[in-house]
Amino acid sequence: MTIAAAPRFRNGVNVDQIYSTIDAITAQPALGRFQFRATNRWLGGAHNRSTIRDFYGAGQEDRSRAAAFMVDAGEPAVLVGTDTGPNPAEFLLHALAACLTTSIVYVAAARGVELESVESTLEGDLDVRGGLGIDESVRNGFEQIRVSFKVKANAPEEKVREVVERAKARSVVFDSITRGVPVAVEVAA
């Protein structure tokens, strides 16, 4: 009789599953193709809501989520909103923080680094004159984003820095922001 070993967990992540996922996608590259989706509906003023649920991944439609995620967005009063949610620029900072943090946790788990805590602070500099059409020479988007991590781990500082650099190199959102992504916009009236 063969007894299966219990999965190894590090930082709350199943390390064996990380490696089996990498092995499966290496053997069948088509499994690595994913399509994430969101729908959005305007609710009035600056208030809108995105719904996120199903996606395509690992060669099939994935409908495993029991319920959809609902995410409200808005603008602060100073930008003609009523604070119905974070504004889209703040969501971009959240997406970057979340992706980098998850990448750090996964890389640390795979490399045998036990994490005690991971905290980040993000700041994005933006001149709204561009987005408001006041000055065409001013960029619409962030001019600069700064990310600062505070990581406590059972590893020397050099190893922690190596984990963060590797995570930065593997972060989907970091890559999308820093290298740009073609965006196609269509309209049905």
Secondary structure, DSSP 8 states (H G I E B T S, - for coil): --------EETTEEHHHHHHHHHHHHH-GGGG--B---EEEEEETTEEEEEE--EEETTEEE---SS-EEEEE---GGGT---SS--HHHHHHHHHHHHHHHHHHHHHHHTT--EEEEEEEEEEE--HHHHTTS-TTS-SS-SEEEEEEEEEESS-HHHHHHHHHHHHHH-HHHHHHHH----------
